[in-house]
Structure formats: C-alpha cells, structure tokens
C-alpha cells in the first residue's frame, strides 16, 4: 500500500499516522476527567480504554492506522493474530481484529502472521539516549528529515565546499536506491569508521584525508567543475557532509558529555537514594548557564531518567521537591533565553503563565515513571546478569518472552475476534486447562509511537542470531527531537 514504505528489508513505517503517540498516565487521567464532564461514568485511569471512549479526532487517527495495516495484511495475503502490550496497542489491536472479520479472504488466508502491538511509552529510555552508536543514529538524531514522514535527511553541500552555488545542494543521501553507502552500513558502522572507509574508497582518485575534511578545504583539492554532481563520488560526499554538519552543532560538546553517563552509574547513584531531580541537577550543573543547553536537553534527560527508574517510583517522594524546584527554575531560564521549538511552545505573555506551562510539562514527565506499573514480566528495563546493571530493551525482553520461553504470557494480551477465538484464550470457566495463544512463526512487532534506529539494529541482530522470521513496524522513525515533540509538545489526547 502507498501508506507504507520500507525503511529496510525487515522494517516498515506508516508515516501518514506519524503524529499518533500513546497516551501516558497523565493523559488517561485527563481522559477520565473529560468523560466525567460529559456525563460518562467510565474511567480510563486503570488503562481500561476502548475506542468509543476516545475523543473523535483520536478515534479517526486510530481507525486510519488500523485500516492501513489491514490493507497491508490484505496485500501480503496473511491472516493475522493480534497481541498487545499497552493501552493504545490494545485499542488498535481490537480495531484490527474487528475489521478483519469483514474480510473473510484475509481471515482464512493460508499464511499466518502474529502481530504484537507495543506502546512506545513503555520504553522511552532507548529513544531518549544521547549515545549515537551508529552513523544512522547520528544523522537521524541531528539532521532535519527531507520531508515529513520520510526516512531521509537534508544535506547541504555548500557549507562543506565553501560554495553558494545551488548545484551544491543535494537533499537526501540515505534512502536513495543509488546511494554509495547502503542503509545497512549506516546502521552497523559508527560515524568515524564510516568516514575512514569513505575516504579510503576514493583514495587515488582524490587526495583527501580527515584533516582536510575537518578544515573544510575540499574546494581547493577538487578540480573546478560547473556541477558537483558530475563526480562519481558525490554520493560519498553527501554522507561526509551530513556527518560533518552533525559534528559541528553548537551543542555537540554537551551531547558528548551527556552520552558519557552510563546506565550502571545512574543505577548505582539512584540506589544510594539520590532522586531523579537531584540526579538531573548534578548532571546538568556545569552547563546550566551555557547557551548550548536547550529546554529539549533537560526534557530529554528527564524522560531518560523517569523511563529507566519507573520501577523505583516509590523513591520519588517529597524529599526531591527542592531539587525539582531548582530544575524547574533552570528550565524556566532556558525557555526565556532560547528560541527552540519547545521554548516557543512554552512562551506566554507573562512569567506566571510560563511557570504554569512548565508545571504541566513536569507533571507529564513524572507520569512516565508509572507507565510499566501494570506490567509483571516486562516491568523492568534493567538486568543484573553480568554483575552490573544493564539496560535491556523492552523489544528484546518481549521477543525473548514470546519466542524463546514457554512462560505464560501475563503482560502480552491475545486480542480475540469472536467467541471461538475467546475460548482459545483460556479465559472461559470451563477452559482453564487450555493454553493461551502465543506468537509463533512469522512475527511482526508494531510499535505505536515510532521505532528508533536502535530498535532496527537490535531486531536485525535477533533475526541473525536466532534465524526467526521477525519484522518491525512503526508509525514513524523516532529520534530525540520528535520524542520530545510527541510527548510534550503535542496534545496527544485532543489533537485534531
């Protein structure tokens, strides 16, 4: 279908629904208030949400996405069995199951596909990390997308070659089918190694070394030409220009510093009863007066911390109020001093209103710590297997639980489409001995809220290691900027 496009061989995106993002606990409380104001006694606070409870614009978004996925399954000729982890995933899975009943050909297709829908909000730690382990991570995190919903980035060669000629502007270097650097290479190679490999590949044709690249003196080395695109190596230089643009961002020193803080250190610090506000302040202290520090950096760091330490939410008590107040004050100063997207969204005609917006934003941030409280098997993102705490992505845990073990699936719900399917779940009074269905065979994990470059890399590693047929889907390619916008800048519940 035209609404889906392939990001790589085993990953696809549905960009027409790219702004859809799962509701947080804060949003569910607002939904309950909205329902009660309309005379509806139902409550969404416990996550028991059905499609009819949602505001009409959100229902429309969910149904459009469900129809897009249904069209994809029709095109593939597969009969899907749906599973869900999370509130929004449950609603979406139920809609896909319901509409599948109106397509008998799909329901009785010979090929089977297990589709596991997962809410992005259950694991925001990886999406909010500052580390860029691959060239793809660096480029997608730091450069603007080529056009809305695309899997490519803008590249401007004029700066690299000290030119103002429009012929030097070649937008896009990642998704081009003729690209000299395939997506697989970008996903599996760090940016410095990739630069060295590119420079090595053009050796003998153009005398170029990393020092020359850093000094931006390429114009003096390349022969004069009317159009740069005449060179057979121009695709290589697109990637080099993109990497250089990322490395020269004003906040790069700050980002490098934040990326050096590892999970083990954070975990050890928090176990010593240092709370999230205090921990964030200690990390940001030396940069709080610098122009490089944007509200987005503070918000991303808090998303990172609250997502990881959600299982320790009992530690987030009033004793951290003073530290959080300091952090809010730092945030207010950066909002006043910056013109970033988040700062503009928080600007108001009085300081009092700005503070009110910041309080609302921090309430949404703190609600992240509650996202996994209803889970049992997937409640933690860390493990102690190697002696020190290590982050284990939710997708890794989910696939291991579903495909590599025989444990009962407590957190993974099977969404049935009728009485026969309902009995298969073992929920009936007379079917206690019936094993609940579990994903098997070809498995598609669809992340509501978007997939990250790291998700793509990990799923590919899992496929190679196990030989299993596992695919990944999402409604957008998520990076830190989009995460902050989706989680804090958008009104996800009442978005029109």
C-alpha positions as CSV (number, residue, x, y, z in Angstrom):
1,X,0.0,0.0,0.0
2,X,1.1,3.6,-0.7
3,X,0.7,4.4,3.0
4,X,3.5,2.1,4.0
5,X,7.2,2.2,2.9
6,X,10.2,0.1,3.7
7,X,12.9,1.6,5.9
8,X,15.0,-1.5,5.4
9,X,14.4,-5.2,4.5
10,X,12.7,-6.2,7.7
11,X,11.3,-2.8,8.9
12,X,8.4,-0.6,7.5
13,X,6.8,2.7,8.5
14,X,3.3,4.1,8.2
15,X,4.1,7.9,8.1
16,X,0.5,9.1,7.4
17,X,-0.1,8.3,11.1
18,X,3.3,9.6,12.3
19,X,1.8,12.0,14.8
20,X,-0.1,9.3,16.7
21,X,1.5,8.7,20.1
22,X,0.4,6.5,23.0
23,X,-1.4,8.2,25.9
24,X,0.5,8.5,29.2
25,X,-0.9,8.1,32.7
26,X,-1.3,11.8,32.7
27,X,-3.3,11.7,29.5
28,X,-5.5,8.9,30.9
29,X,-6.4,11.0,33.9
30,X,-7.3,13.8,31.6
31,X,-9.4,11.4,29.6
32,X,-11.3,10.3,32.7
33,X,-12.0,14.0,33.6
34,X,-13.2,14.7,30.1
35,X,-15.5,11.6,30.1
36,X,-17.0,12.6,33.5
37,X,-17.6,16.1,32.3
38,X,-19.7,14.7,29.5
39,X,-21.7,12.6,31.9
40,X,-19.9,9.3,31.2
41,X,-19.2,7.4,34.4
42,X,-16.4,5.3,32.8
43,X,-12.8,5.8,34.0
44,X,-9.6,5.5,32.0
45,X,-7.2,5.8,35.0
46,X,-6.7,2.0,35.2
47,X,-6.0,1.6,31.5
48,X,-9.3,0.0,30.6
49,X,-9.9,2.0,27.5
50,X,-11.9,1.2,24.4
51,X,-12.2,3.0,21.1
52,X,-15.6,4.6,21.9
53,X,-14.1,6.4,25.0
54,X,-11.6,8.4,22.9
55,X,-12.3,11.8,21.5
56,X,-13.5,11.6,17.9
57,X,-10.3,13.0,16.2
58,X,-8.2,10.4,18.0
59,X,-10.6,7.7,17.1
60,X,-10.2,8.7,13.5
61,X,-6.4,8.6,13.7
62,X,-6.5,5.1,15.3
63,X,-9.0,3.8,12.7
64,X,-7.0,5.1,9.8
65,X,-3.9,3.4,11.1
66,X,-5.9,0.2,11.6
67,X,-7.2,0.3,8.0
68,X,-3.7,1.0,6.7
69,X,-2.3,-2.1,8.5
70,X,-5.4,-4.1,7.3
71,X,-4.6,-3.1,3.7
72,X,-1.0,-4.3,4.2
73,X,-2.1,-7.7,5.5
74,X,-4.5,-8.0,2.6
75,X,-1.7,-7.2,0.1
76,X,0.5,-9.8,1.8
77,X,-2.2,-12.4,1.9
78,X,-1.8,-13.2,5.5
79,X,-4.2,-14.0,8.4
80,X,-3.1,-12.1,11.4
81,X,-3.4,-13.0,15.1
82,X,-3.1,-9.9,17.2
83,X,-1.5,-9.4,20.6
84,X,-1.0,-6.2,22.6
85,X,1.2,-4.7,25.3
86,X,-0.1,-1.3,26.5
87,X,-3.3,0.7,26.4
88,X,-3.2,2.2,22.9
89,X,-1.9,-1.0,21.5
90,X,-4.9,-2.8,22.9
91,X,-7.3,-0.4,21.3
92,X,-5.5,-0.6,18.0
93,X,-5.3,-4.4,18.0
94,X,-9.0,-4.7,18.8
95,X,-9.9,-2.5,15.9
96,X,-7.7,-4.5,13.5
97,X,-9.3,-7.8,14.8
98,X,-12.8,-6.3,14.4
99,X,-12.2,-5.1,10.8
100,X,-10.5,-8.4,9.9
101,X,-13.9,-10.1,10.4
102,X,-15.3,-8.2,7.5
103,X,-12.6,-9.6,5.2
104,X,-13.1,-13.4,5.1
105,X,-10.4,-13.9,2.5
106,X,-7.8,-12.5,4.9
107,X,-9.2,-14.3,7.9
108,X,-8.8,-17.7,6.1
109,X,-5.5,-17.0,4.3
110,X,-3.1,-19.9,4.4
111,X,-0.2,-17.8,5.7
112,X,-0.3,-16.7,9.4
113,X,1.3,-13.7,10.9
114,X,1.5,-12.9,14.6
115,X,1.2,-9.2,15.2
116,X,2.3,-7.8,18.5
117,X,1.4,-4.2,19.1
118,X,3.5,-2.3,21.7
119,X,3.2,1.1,23.2
120,X,6.3,3.2,22.8
121,X,5.8,4.8,26.2
122,X,6.6,1.5,27.9
123,X,10.3,2.0,26.9
124,X,11.4,5.6,26.3
125,X,14.9,5.0,27.7
126,X,16.5,3.9,24.4
127,X,14.7,6.6,22.4
128,X,15.9,9.4,24.7
129,X,19.5,8.2,24.9
130,X,22.3,10.7,23.9
131,X,24.6,7.9,22.6
132,X,25.0,7.6,18.9
133,X,26.3,4.1,18.3
134,X,26.0,4.1,14.6
135,X,26.2,6.6,11.7
136,X,22.5,6.3,11.2
137,X,21.8,7.3,14.8
138,X,24.0,10.4,14.4
139,X,22.4,11.5,11.2
140,X,18.7,10.9,12.1
141,X,19.2,12.5,15.6
142,X,20.8,15.7,14.3
143,X,19.6,16.5,10.8
144,X,16.1,17.5,9.6
145,X,14.1,15.0,7.7
146,X,14.0,15.5,4.0
147,X,10.2,15.8,4.0
148,X,7.6,15.0,6.6
149,X,7.5,11.2,7.3
150,X,10.5,10.4,5.1
151,X,13.4,8.1,6.0
152,X,16.0,10.5,4.7
153,X,17.7,13.7,5.9
154,X,18.6,17.1,4.4
155,X,22.2,17.6,3.3
156,X,23.6,20.9,2.2
157,X,27.0,20.6,0.4
158,X,27.5,24.3,0.0
159,X,28.9,24.7,3.5
160,X,31.3,21.8,3.0
161,X,32.8,23.2,-0.2
162,X,32.6,26.9,0.7
163,X,30.2,27.4,-2.2
164,X,26.9,29.2,-2.6
165,X,26.0,27.6,-5.9
166,X,22.6,25.9,-5.9
167,X,24.2,22.9,-7.7
168,X,25.9,22.0,-4.5
169,X,22.6,21.5,-2.7
170,X,21.7,17.8,-2.9
171,X,19.0,16.9,-0.4
172,X,18.9,13.3,0.8
173,X,21.6,10.7,1.0
174,X,20.2,7.8,3.0
175,X,17.2,6.4,1.1
176,X,18.5,6.8,-2.4
177,X,18.5,3.5,-4.2
178,X,21.8,4.5,-5.8
179,X,23.4,5.5,-2.6
180,X,27.0,4.6,-2.3
181,X,26.5,4.0,1.4
182,X,23.6,1.4,2.0
183,X,21.3,1.8,5.0
184,X,22.8,-1.5,6.3
185,X,26.2,0.1,6.5
186,X,24.9,3.2,8.2
187,X,23.1,1.1,10.8
188,X,26.1,-1.1,11.7
189,X,29.0,1.3,11.4
190,X,30.0,4.2,13.7
191,X,30.4,7.6,12.0
192,X,34.2,7.9,12.4
193,X,34.8,4.4,11.0
194,X,32.4,5.2,8.1
195,X,34.4,8.4,7.3
196,X,37.6,6.5,7.2
197,X,36.1,3.9,4.9
198,X,34.7,6.5,2.6
199,X,38.0,8.4,2.4
200,X,39.8,5.1,1.7
201,X,37.3,4.3,-1.1
202,X,38.2,7.5,-3.0
203,X,41.9,7.2,-2.4
204,X,43.9,7.6,-5.7
205,X,41.1,9.5,-7.3
206,X,41.0,12.5,-5.0
207,X,43.7,13.2,-2.4
208,X,41.7,13.6,0.8
209,X,42.3,12.9,4.4
210,X,40.4,13.6,7.7
211,X,42.4,16.7,8.4
212,X,41.4,18.2,5.1
213,X,37.8,17.3,5.8
214,X,37.9,19.0,9.2
215,X,39.4,22.1,7.8
216,X,36.7,22.3,5.0
217,X,39.4,22.9,2.4
218,X,37.9,20.5,-0.1
219,X,37.2,23.3,-2.6
220,X,41.0,23.7,-3.0
221,X,41.5,20.0,-3.7
222,X,38.7,19.2,-6.1
223,X,39.1,20.2,-9.7
224,X,36.9,23.1,-10.9
225,X,33.6,22.0,-12.4
226,X,30.3,23.5,-13.3
227,X,28.2,21.0,-11.4
228,X,29.4,18.9,-8.5
229,X,27.1,16.0,-9.4
230,X,29.4,15.2,-12.4
231,X,31.7,13.5,-9.9
232,X,31.1,9.8,-9.4
233,X,31.9,10.2,-5.8
234,X,29.3,12.8,-5.0
235,X,27.1,10.3,-3.1
236,X,30.1,9.7,-0.7
237,X,30.5,13.4,-0.1
238,X,26.8,13.7,0.8
239,X,27.3,11.4,3.7
240,X,30.6,13.1,4.7
241,X,28.8,16.5,4.6
242,X,26.0,15.1,6.7
243,X,28.4,13.7,9.4
244,X,30.4,17.0,9.4
245,X,27.2,19.0,9.9
246,X,26.3,16.8,12.9
247,X,29.7,17.1,14.5
248,X,29.7,20.9,14.3
249,X,26.4,21.5,16.0
250,X,26.7,24.1,18.9
251,X,25.5,21.6,21.5
252,X,27.8,18.7,20.4
253,X,30.1,19.1,23.5
254,X,27.1,18.9,25.8
255,X,25.6,15.9,24.0
256,X,29.0,14.1,24.2
257,X,29.1,14.8,27.9
258,X,25.5,13.5,28.4
259,X,26.2,10.4,26.3
260,X,29.1,9.5,28.6
261,X,26.8,8.9,31.6
262,X,26.1,5.2,31.5
263,X,23.3,3.1,33.0
264,X,25.4,1.4,35.7
265,X,26.4,4.8,37.1
266,X,22.9,6.1,37.1
267,X,21.5,3.0,38.7
268,X,24.2,2.9,41.4
269,X,23.6,6.6,42.2
270,X,19.8,6.2,42.5
271,X,20.1,3.1,44.7
272,X,22.1,5.4,47.0
273,X,18.8,7.3,47.4
274,X,19.7,10.1,45.1
275,X,16.4,11.1,43.5
276,X,15.7,12.0,39.9
277,X,15.6,15.7,40.4
278,X,18.9,15.7,42.3
279,X,20.5,13.4,39.7
280,X,19.4,15.6,36.8
281,X,20.7,18.7,38.6
282,X,24.1,17.1,39.3
283,X,24.5,16.1,35.6
284,X,23.5,19.5,34.2
285,X,25.2,21.8,36.8
286,X,28.3,22.7,34.7
287,X,26.2,23.5,31.6
288,X,23.2,25.3,33.2
289,X,24.5,28.8,32.2
290,X,25.7,27.9,28.7
291,X,23.8,28.8,25.5
292,X,24.2,25.2,24.3
293,X,21.8,23.9,26.9
294,X,18.2,23.9,25.5
295,X,14.9,23.1,27.2
296,X,14.9,20.0,24.9
297,X,18.1,18.7,26.5
298,X,16.6,19.0,30.0
299,X,13.4,17.4,28.9
300,X,15.2,14.5,27.1
301,X,17.4,13.8,30.2
302,X,14.3,13.6,32.4
303,X,12.5,11.3,30.0
304,X,15.6,9.2,30.1
305,X,15.7,9.0,33.9
306,X,12.0,8.6,34.6
307,X,11.7,5.9,32.0
308,X,14.6,3.8,33.4
309,X,13.7,4.2,37.0
310,X,9.9,3.8,36.8
311,X,10.1,0.6,38.7
312,X,11.6,2.6,41.6
313,X,8.9,5.2,41.6
314,X,8.4,4.7,45.4
315,X,11.7,6.6,45.8
316,X,10.3,9.7,44.1
317,X,8.9,11.3,47.3
318,X,8.5,14.9,48.5
319,X,12.1,14.9,49.6
320,X,13.0,15.5,46.0
321,X,10.8,18.6,45.8
322,X,13.6,21.1,46.4
323,X,15.8,19.6,43.7
324,X,12.9,19.5,41.2
325,X,12.2,23.2,42.1
326,X,15.8,24.0,41.2
327,X,15.4,22.1,37.9
328,X,12.2,23.9,37.0
329,X,13.9,27.2,37.7
330,X,16.8,26.2,35.4
331,X,14.2,25.1,32.8
332,X,12.4,28.5,33.0
333,X,15.6,30.4,32.5
334,X,16.5,28.3,29.4
335,X,13.0,28.8,28.0
336,X,13.3,32.6,28.4
337,X,16.8,32.6,26.8
338,X,16.2,30.2,23.9
339,X,14.2,30.2,20.7
340,X,14.0,26.4,20.3
341,X,10.8,24.6,19.3
342,X,9.9,23.6,22.9
343,X,10.8,27.1,24.2
344,X,8.4,28.7,21.7
345,X,5.7,26.3,22.7
346,X,6.1,27.4,26.3
347,X,6.3,31.1,25.7
348,X,3.4,33.1,27.1
349,X,2.5,36.8,27.8
350,X,3.5,36.5,31.4
351,X,6.1,34.7,33.6
352,X,3.2,33.2,35.6
353,X,1.7,31.5,32.6
354,X,5.1,30.2,31.6
355,X,5.6,28.7,35.0
356,X,2.1,27.1,34.8
357,X,3.0,25.5,31.4
358,X,6.3,24.2,32.9
359,X,4.4,22.7,35.9
360,X,2.1,20.9,33.4
361,X,5.1,19.7,31.4
362,X,6.9,18.4,34.5
363,X,3.7,16.6,35.6
364,X,3.6,14.8,32.2
365,X,7.3,13.9,32.6
366,X,6.8,12.5,36.1
367,X,3.9,10.3,34.8
368,X,6.4,8.4,32.6
369,X,7.6,6.6,35.8
370,X,4.2,5.0,36.1
371,X,4.0,3.5,32.6
372,X,5.1,0.0,33.5
373,X,3.4,-0.3,36.9
374,X,0.7,-2.5,35.5
375,X,3.2,-5.0,34.0
376,X,4.6,-8.0,35.7
377,X,7.0,-9.8,33.3
378,X,8.1,-6.6,31.5
379,X,8.1,-4.2,34.4
380,X,11.9,-3.5,34.4
381,X,14.3,-2.3,31.8
382,X,17.5,-3.4,33.6
383,X,19.1,-6.7,34.5
384,X,22.0,-7.7,36.7
385,X,23.1,-10.8,34.6
386,X,26.6,-9.5,34.0
387,X,27.2,-8.3,37.6
388,X,26.4,-4.7,36.9
389,X,23.1,-3.2,35.9
390,X,22.5,-3.3,32.1
391,X,19.7,-1.8,30.1
392,X,17.6,-4.4,28.3
393,X,15.3,-3.0,25.6
394,X,11.6,-3.9,26.0
395,X,11.6,-5.3,22.5
396,X,14.4,-7.7,23.4
397,X,12.5,-8.8,26.5
398,X,9.3,-9.1,24.6
399,X,10.7,-11.3,21.8
400,X,12.6,-13.5,24.3
401,X,9.4,-13.9,26.4
402,X,7.2,-14.8,23.4
403,X,9.5,-16.9,21.3
404,X,12.4,-18.2,23.4
405,X,10.5,-19.3,26.6
406,X,7.3,-21.2,27.4
407,X,6.3,-18.9,30.2
408,X,2.6,-17.9,30.4
409,X,2.2,-14.5,28.7
410,X,0.8,-12.4,31.6
411,X,1.7,-9.0,30.1
412,X,1.0,-9.9,26.4
413,X,-2.7,-9.9,25.7
414,X,-4.3,-12.0,23.0
415,X,-7.0,-10.0,21.2
416,X,-9.8,-12.2,20.1
417,X,-12.2,-11.6,17.2
418,X,-15.2,-13.8,18.3
419,X,-16.5,-16.5,20.6
420,X,-14.3,-19.1,19.1
421,X,-11.2,-17.0,19.5
422,X,-12.3,-16.0,23.0
423,X,-12.4,-19.7,24.0
424,X,-8.9,-20.1,22.6
425,X,-7.6,-17.7,25.2
426,X,-8.4,-20.0,28.1
427,X,-10.5,-17.3,29.8
428,X,-13.7,-19.3,30.0
429,X,-14.8,-21.1,33.2
430,X,-14.6,-24.5,31.5
431,X,-11.3,-23.9,29.6
432,X,-8.8,-23.4,32.4
433,X,-6.5,-26.2,31.0
434,X,-6.4,-24.5,27.6
435,X,-3.1,-22.8,26.8
436,X,-3.4,-19.2,25.8
437,X,-2.3,-18.5,22.3
438,X,1.2,-17.1,21.9
439,X,3.1,-15.5,18.9
440,X,4.6,-18.1,16.7
441,X,6.0,-18.4,13.2
442,X,6.4,-15.1,11.4
443,X,6.1,-12.3,14.0
444,X,5.6,-8.6,13.4
445,X,6.2,-6.2,16.3
446,X,4.5,-2.9,15.6
447,X,5.5,0.0,17.9
448,X,2.7,2.6,18.4
449,X,4.6,5.8,18.7
450,X,7.5,5.0,16.4
451,X,10.6,2.9,16.2
452,X,14.2,4.0,16.7
453,X,17.4,3.3,14.7
454,X,18.5,1.2,17.7
455,X,15.3,-0.9,17.5
456,X,16.0,-1.7,13.9
457,X,19.6,-2.7,14.7
458,X,18.5,-4.9,17.6
459,X,15.8,-6.8,15.6
460,X,18.2,-7.5,12.8
461,X,20.7,-8.9,15.3
462,X,18.0,-11.1,16.8
463,X,17.0,-12.4,13.4
464,X,20.6,-13.3,12.6
465,X,21.2,-14.9,16.0
466,X,18.0,-17.0,16.1
467,X,17.0,-17.4,12.5
468,X,13.5,-16.4,13.4
469,X,11.2,-14.6,11.0
470,X,10.8,-11.3,12.9
471,X,9.7,-8.0,11.4
472,X,9.4,-4.5,12.8
473,X,6.9,-1.7,12.1
474,X,6.1,1.7,13.5
475,X,4.2,4.9,12.6
476,X,7.4,7.0,12.4
477,X,11.1,6.9,12.8
478,X,11.6,8.4,16.2
479,X,14.5,10.4,17.4
480,X,15.1,12.6,20.5
481,X,13.6,15.8,18.9
482,X,10.5,14.0,17.7
483,X,10.1,12.2,21.0
484,X,10.1,15.5,23.0
485,X,7.6,17.0,20.5
486,X,5.3,14.0,20.5
487,X,5.4,13.5,24.3
488,X,5.5,17.1,25.5
489,X,4.8,19.5,22.6
490,X,1.7,17.8,21.2
491,X,-1.7,17.5,22.7
492,X,-2.0,13.8,22.0
493,X,-5.4,13.2,23.6
494,X,-7.3,16.0,21.9
495,X,-5.2,16.5,18.8
496,X,-7.3,17.5,15.8
